[in-house]
């Protein structure tokens, strides 16, 4: 029984302490890996199909057993250089069999360290393993090949600097009786604060070895203070850090999380607000203080955490967007006055500073009008730029959005037609989106009836031939007469 909890429960009614003031103790999340890509904010995605396939990775791994040292070194380079987008492929391969026992791989690593002076966590360790001559059917050779396979893939993952890659490395650390644990820890810590979010996430793991791993390597980082951590420059990574702390319900960071709900970067701002909501009732009193400091008044007694947060966020957004709102109003006035170029300049400046500007839908009509005006002036490239901006800002479910998308598809179809590639299906798609697109209707009629002009010409030729025949026949009859 938790004696401290019982005492607090008995004393609360006597001391008249609000229940919300008694914070829950930090604890592990029931599911610290609930978010995709090991975090609510994903890393920048790599184009689909770029990563290594299982067959390609297997081919590189098989080259590690070559008797040629240069071939083995090239195989390592191939694995590392082609790592982007291959996290899941590496994960499957790492958990496969590698043809060596844990003792054999441990001996191979010790031999490499002794011969070349490389240490665990040092990329030179892989080079040292490559330099050990391959002799088939010996314990050392089996250990070298097994360790080389694993370390090559770990080095490839380490170069990616993504949460998905770090997750795989940390999850792999207890494997093979921890032979590679120290090496993985050294590689991760070398990234500094960029590697802190996956370590914080791992504090909530169900696996006690992974929890101890996380605590140990955060300590080896120097247990950076929160004031240092929030200086992370990459907005995505800072957002991931906030989400990591929320996943393990670390109440010590609520105040810092709340202070970032008005951050300039949308990733950080969104993550901070989501995490504040995840802390639930534990965030009520920090929100209460922030409300008082912001508005200079006590929030209504009926205001819960959600209501206080909503009012604060609305105020923060209005203050942050005030300069952009003024710029938008100037652009709207220019559009109504027919100064389309001035309008476009103002609108583009707003989008440059605030890509998700709340009133961006109202910009689409102006960009669309300017695109049409530029088309009439034969300024094709500029017209296409404005058309794309109109498409980006428009509501694609609205009639205007459908018309804009249809016209952009029509122009692309026309560009292909000029190169000799005529695709009627493209014009059909345009008409489906905008049934009144006259140019597309005319072009579709033209490209689907390619023989009509030839038939008319053939008819004309037949008539001319008949007239010539009749004239010749008449001359012949007269001459015979």
C-alpha positions in Angstrom: 0.0 0.0 0.0 1.2 3.5 -0.8 1.3 5.1 2.7 2.0 8.6 1.2 -1.1 8.4 -1.0 -3.3 7.3 2.0 -2.0 10.2 4.2 -2.6 12.7 1.4 -6.1 11.4 0.9 -7.0 11.7 4.6 -5.5 15.2 5.0 -7.0 16.7 1.9 -10.6 17.2 3.3 -9.1 18.5 6.6 -6.8 21.0 5.0 -9.4 21.9 2.4 -6.8 21.4 -0.4 -8.3 21.3 -4.0 -7.8 17.9 -5.6 -6.2 19.4 -8.7 -3.3 20.7 -6.6 -2.2 17.2 -5.6 -0.3 16.2 -8.7 0.2 12.6 -9.6 3.7 11.3 -9.4 5.7 10.8 -12.7 5.0 7.4 -14.1 5.5 5.3 -17.2 3.0 5.6 -20.0 0.9 2.5 -20.6 1.9 2.8 -24.3 4.9 5.0 -24.9 5.1 4.0 -28.5 1.5 4.9 -29.4 2.4 7.6 -32.0 3.5 6.8 -35.6 7.1 7.1 -36.4 7.9 7.0 -32.7 6.4 10.4 -32.1 3.4 12.5 -32.9 5.5 14.8 -35.1 7.2 12.7 -37.9 10.6 13.4 -39.4 10.7 14.7 -43.0 9.6 11.6 -45.0 11.8 10.1 -47.7 10.1 9.5 -51.1 8.5 6.1 -51.3 10.6 3.5 -53.0 13.9 5.1 -52.2 14.9 2.8 -49.4 16.6 -0.6 -49.8 14.5 -3.7 -50.5 15.1 -6.9 -48.5 16.8 -8.4 -51.6 19.1 -5.5 -52.1 20.2 -5.4 -48.5 20.7 -9.2 -48.5 23.0 -8.8 -51.6 25.1 -6.2 -49.8 25.3 -8.3 -46.6 26.4 -11.3 -48.6 29.3 -9.3 -50.0 30.6 -8.9 -46.5 31.8 -12.5 -46.6 34.0 -11.8 -49.6 37.7 -12.9 -49.2 38.6 -9.5 -50.7 39.1 -6.7 -48.1 38.2 -4.1 -50.7 35.0 -5.8 -51.6 34.0 -6.0 -47.9 34.8 -2.3 -47.4 32.7 -1.5 -50.5 29.8 -3.5 -49.1 29.9 -1.5 -45.9 29.9 1.7 -47.8 26.9 0.5 -50.0 24.9 -0.3 -46.9 25.6 3.0 -45.2 25.1 5.2 -48.3 21.8 3.6 -49.3 20.3 3.7 -45.8 17.8 6.6 -46.2 14.3 5.2 -46.1 15.4 1.7 -45.1 14.6 1.7 -41.4 12.1 -1.1 -41.6 14.3 -3.2 -43.9 17.2 -2.9 -41.5 14.9 -3.8 -38.6 13.9 -7.1 -40.2 17.5 -7.9 -41.1 18.9 -7.0 -37.6 16.5 -9.5 -35.9 17.5 -12.3 -38.3 20.2 -14.9 -37.7 23.7 -13.8 -38.4 25.5 -17.2 -38.3 27.6 -16.6 -35.1 27.1 -17.0 -31.4 27.2 -14.0 -29.0 30.6 -15.2 -27.6 32.0 -15.4 -31.1 30.9 -11.9 -32.0 32.2 -10.6 -28.7 35.6 -12.2 -29.3 35.7 -10.7 -32.9 35.0 -7.2 -31.5 37.7 -7.6 -28.9 40.2 -8.7 -31.5 39.4 -5.7 -33.8 39.8 -3.3 -30.8 43.1 -4.9 -29.9 44.5 -4.9 -33.5 43.4 -1.5 -34.6 42.9 0.4 -31.3 39.3 1.2 -32.2 36.8 1.5 -29.4 33.1 0.7 -29.2 31.0 3.5 -30.6 33.8 4.5 -33.0 33.0 4.1 -36.7 36.6 2.8 -37.1 35.5 -0.4 -35.4 33.7 -1.4 -38.6 36.9 -0.7 -40.5 38.9 -2.8 -38.0 36.5 -5.7 -38.5 36.8 -5.4 -42.3 40.6 -5.5 -42.0 40.5 -8.9 -40.2 41.3 -11.6 -42.9 38.4 -13.9 -43.7 39.1 -17.5 -43.0 36.1 -19.8 -43.6 34.9 -22.3 -41.0 36.6 -20.7 -38.0 35.0 -19.3 -34.9 36.8 -16.0 -35.3 35.6 -15.7 -39.0 32.0 -16.5 -38.0 32.2 -13.9 -35.2 33.7 -11.2 -37.5 31.1 -11.8 -40.2 28.2 -11.7 -37.7 29.5 -8.6 -36.0 30.2 -6.9 -39.3 26.7 -7.5 -40.6 25.1 -6.0 -37.4 27.5 -3.1 -37.1 27.2 -2.1 -40.7 23.4 -1.9 -40.4 23.7 0.0 -37.1 26.0 2.5 -38.7 23.6 2.9 -41.5 20.7 3.6 -39.1 22.9 6.0 -37.1 23.5 8.2 -40.2 19.8 8.8 -40.6 19.1 10.9 -37.5 15.4 9.9 -37.4 13.3 8.8 -34.5 12.4 5.6 -36.4 16.1 4.8 -36.7 16.9 5.5 -33.1 13.9 3.4 -32.0 15.3 0.4 -33.8 18.8 0.9 -32.4 17.5 1.2 -28.8 15.2 -1.7 -29.2 18.1 -3.8 -30.5 20.4 -2.9 -27.6 19.5 -5.8 -25.3 19.8 -8.4 -28.2 22.7 -10.8 -28.3 23.2 -10.5 -24.5 24.0 -6.8 -24.9 27.2 -7.3 -27.0 26.4 -4.2 -29.0 24.7 -2.2 -26.2 27.7 0.1 -25.4 28.4 0.7 -29.1 24.7 1.7 -29.7 24.8 4.0 -26.7 28.0 5.7 -27.8 26.6 6.3 -31.3 23.3 7.7 -30.1 24.9 10.1 -27.5 27.2 11.5 -30.2 24.2 13.1 -31.7 23.6 15.2 -28.6 20.2 16.6 -27.9 18.9 15.4 -31.3 18.9 11.9 -29.7 17.2 12.9 -26.5 13.6 12.3 -27.6 14.0 8.6 -28.3 15.8 8.1 -25.0 13.0 9.9 -23.1 10.5 7.7 -24.9 12.4 4.6 -23.9 12.1 5.5 -20.2 8.6 4.3 -20.5 9.4 0.9 -22.1 8.0 -2.3 -20.8 11.5 -3.8 -21.1 13.6 -3.1 -18.0 16.9 -3.4 -19.9 15.7 -0.6 -22.3 14.6 1.6 -19.4 18.0 1.2 -17.8 19.7 1.9 -21.1 17.8 5.1 -21.5 18.5 6.4 -18.0 22.2 5.5 -18.3 22.8 7.3 -21.6 20.7 10.4 -20.6 23.0 10.5 -17.6 26.1 10.2 -19.8 24.8 13.1 -21.8 25.2 15.1 -18.7 21.5 15.1 -17.7 20.9 18.3 -19.7 18.6 20.8 -18.1 15.3 21.7 -19.6 16.6 25.2 -20.3 19.2 23.6 -22.5 16.9 21.1 -24.2 14.4 23.7 -25.4 17.2 25.3 -27.4 17.0 22.5 -29.9 17.0 24.3 -33.3 15.1 21.8 -35.4 11.4 22.6 -34.7 10.3 19.0 -35.5 12.8 17.6 -33.0 11.8 20.1 -30.3 8.1 19.0 -30.9 9.2 15.4 -30.6 10.9 16.1 -27.3 7.7 17.6 -25.8 5.7 14.5 -27.0 8.3 12.2 -25.5 8.0 13.8 -22.1 4.2 13.6 -22.4 4.4 9.9 -23.3 6.0 9.1 -19.9 3.8 11.6 -18.1 6.8 13.7 -16.8 5.0 16.5 -14.9 8.2 18.5 -14.4 8.0 19.8 -18.0 4.4 21.0 -17.9 5.4 24.6 -17.3 7.9 24.5 -20.2 5.4 22.8 -22.4 2.9 25.5 -21.7 5.4 28.2 -22.4 5.8 26.8 -25.9 2.1 26.8 -26.9 2.8 30.2 -28.6 6.0 29.2 -30.3 6.6 30.6 -33.8 7.0 27.1 -35.4 3.8 25.4 -36.1 5.2 21.9 -35.2 6.3 23.1 -31.8 3.1 25.0 -31.1 0.8 22.1 -32.2 2.8 19.6 -30.1 2.9 21.8 -27.0 -0.9 22.3 -27.1 -1.6 18.6 -27.7 0.7 17.6 -24.9 -0.9 20.2 -22.5 -4.2 18.5 -23.2 -2.6 15.1 -22.5 -1.5 16.2 -19.0 -5.2 16.7 -18.3 -6.0 18.0 -14.8 -2.3 18.2 -13.9 -2.1 21.2 -16.3 -5.1 23.1 -14.7 -3.1 25.2 -12.2 -0.3 26.1 -14.6 -3.0 27.2 -17.0 -4.7 29.1 -14.3 -1.5 31.1 -13.5 -0.8 31.7 -17.2 -4.4 33.0 -17.6 -4.0 35.4 -14.8 -0.6 36.6 -16.1 -1.9 37.0 -19.7 -5.3 38.7 -19.0 -4.7 40.3 -15.6 -7.7 38.7 -14.1 -8.8 35.4 -12.5 -10.5 33.0 -14.8 -14.2 32.2 -14.1 -14.8 29.5 -11.5 -16.6 27.4 -14.1 -13.6 27.5 -16.4 -11.8 24.1 -16.7 -8.4 23.5 -18.3 -9.9 23.1 -21.8 -11.8 26.4 -21.6 -8.8 28.3 -20.2 -6.5 26.8 -22.9 -8.9 27.7 -25.7 -9.1 31.3 -24.7 -5.3 31.6 -24.2 -4.6 30.0 -27.6 -7.1 32.2 -29.4 -5.5 35.3 -27.9 -2.0 34.0 -28.7 -2.9 33.3 -32.3 -4.6 36.7 -32.7 -1.5 38.5 -31.4 0.9 36.5 -33.5 -1.2 37.0 -36.7 -1.9 40.7 -36.2 0.8 41.9 -38.6 -0.1 39.2 -41.2 -3.8 40.1 -40.8 -3.0 43.7 -41.7 -1.0 42.6 -44.7 -3.9 40.4 -45.8 -6.4 43.3 -45.5 -4.0 45.4 -47.7 -3.9 42.6 -50.3 -7.7 42.2 -50.2 -8.2 46.0 -50.7 -5.7 45.9 -53.7 -7.7 43.0 -55.3 -11.0 44.9 -55.0 -9.3 47.9 -56.6 -8.0 45.9 -59.5 -4.4 46.1 -58.5 -3.7 42.4 -59.0 0.1 42.5 -58.9 0.1 44.5 -55.6 -2.5 42.0 -54.2 -0.3 39.0 -55.2 2.8 40.5 -53.5 0.9 41.1 -50.2 -0.7 37.6 -50.2 2.6 35.9 -50.9 4.3 37.7 -48.1 1.5 36.5 -45.7 1.9 32.9 -46.9 5.7 33.1 -46.6 5.5 34.0 -42.9 2.3 32.0 -42.1 1.7 29.1 -44.5 -1.4 28.0 -42.7 -2.9 31.5 -42.4 -6.5 31.1 -41.3 -7.9 33.3 -44.1 -5.9 31.8 -46.9 -9.0 30.4 -48.6 -10.1 33.9 -49.3 -6.9 34.5 -51.3 -7.7 31.9 -54.0 -10.1 34.1 -55.9 -7.5 36.8 -56.2 -4.8 34.5 -57.4 -7.2 32.9 -59.9 -8.1 36.3 -61.3 -4.5 37.3 -61.6 -3.6 34.0 -63.3 -6.3 34.6 -66.0 -5.1 38.2 -66.5 -1.5 37.0 -67.0 -2.7 34.3 -69.5 -4.3 37.0 -71.6 -1.0 38.8 -71.7 0.8 35.6 -72.8 2.8 35.6 -69.6 2.5 31.8 -69.4 5.0 31.0 -66.6 3.8 33.7 -64.3 0.2 32.6 -64.9 1.0 29.0 -64.0 2.7 30.2 -60.8 -0.5 32.2 -59.8 -2.6 29.3 -60.7 -0.7 26.9 -58.4 -1.0 29.5 -55.6 -4.7 29.6 -56.3 -4.9 25.8 -56.1 -2.9 25.7 -52.9 -5.1 28.3 -51.1 -8.5 27.2 -52.4 -11.0 24.8 -50.8 -10.8 21.9 -53.3 -14.4 20.9 -52.4 -15.8 24.3 -53.5 -16.9 25.1 -57.0 -14.0 27.6 -57.4 -11.5 25.0 -56.2 -12.7 22.4 -58.7 -12.6 25.0 -61.5 -9.0 25.9 -60.6 -7.8 22.3 -60.4 -9.6 21.6 -63.7 -7.8 24.5 -65.5 -4.4 23.5 -64.1 -5.0 19.9 -65.4 -6.0 21.4 -68.8 -2.9 23.4 -69.1 -0.8 20.4 -68.3 -2.6 18.3 -70.9 -2.0 21.1 -73.5 1.7 21.2 -72.7 1.9 17.4 -73.3 -0.1 17.8 -76.5 2.5 20.2 -77.8 5.2 17.6 -77.4 3.1 15.1 -79.4 1.6 13.2 -76.4 -2.2 13.4 -76.8 -4.1 11.8 -73.9 -7.9 12.2 -74.2 -8.4 10.9 -70.7 -6.8 14.1 -69.3 -9.4 16.2 -71.1 -12.1 13.9 -69.8 -10.9 14.5 -66.2 -10.9 18.3 -66.8 -14.5 18.2 -68.0 -15.5 16.0 -65.1 -14.2 18.6 -62.7 -15.5 21.5 -64.6 -18.3 20.6 -67.1 -18.3 24.2 -68.5 -14.6 24.2 -69.5 -15.2 25.1 -73.2 -11.5 24.8 -74.2 -11.3 21.3 -72.9 -14.6 20.3 -74.5 -13.4 21.6 -77.9 -10.0 19.9 -77.6 -11.6 16.6 -76.6 -13.9 16.7 -79.6 -10.9 17.4 -81.8 -8.6 14.7 -80.5 -11.4 12.0 -80.4 -12.4 12.7 -84.1 -9.0 12.7 -85.8 -10.4 11.4 -89.2 -13.2 14.0 -89.7 -10.9 16.5 -91.6 -9.6 13.7 -93.9 -13.2 12.6 -94.7 -14.2 16.1 -95.7 -11.1 16.4 -97.9 -11.8 13.1 -99.5 -15.4 14.2 -100.3 -14.1 17.4 -101.9 -11.6 15.4 -103.9 -14.3 13.1 -105.2 -16.5 16.0 -106.3 -13.6 17.6 -108.1 -12.8 14.3 -109.8 -16.4 13.9 -110.9 -16.5 17.4 -112.4 -13.2 16.8 -114.3 -14.5 13.4 -115.6 -17.8 15.1 -116.9 -15.8 17.8 -118.6 -13.5 15.3 -120.3 -16.5 13.2 -121.4 -18.2 16.2 -122.9 -15.0 17.2 -124.9 -14.7 13.6 -126.1 -18.4 13.5 -127.3 -18.0 16.8 -129.1 -14.8 15.6 -130.8 -16.4 12.4 -132.0 -19.4 14.3 -133.3 
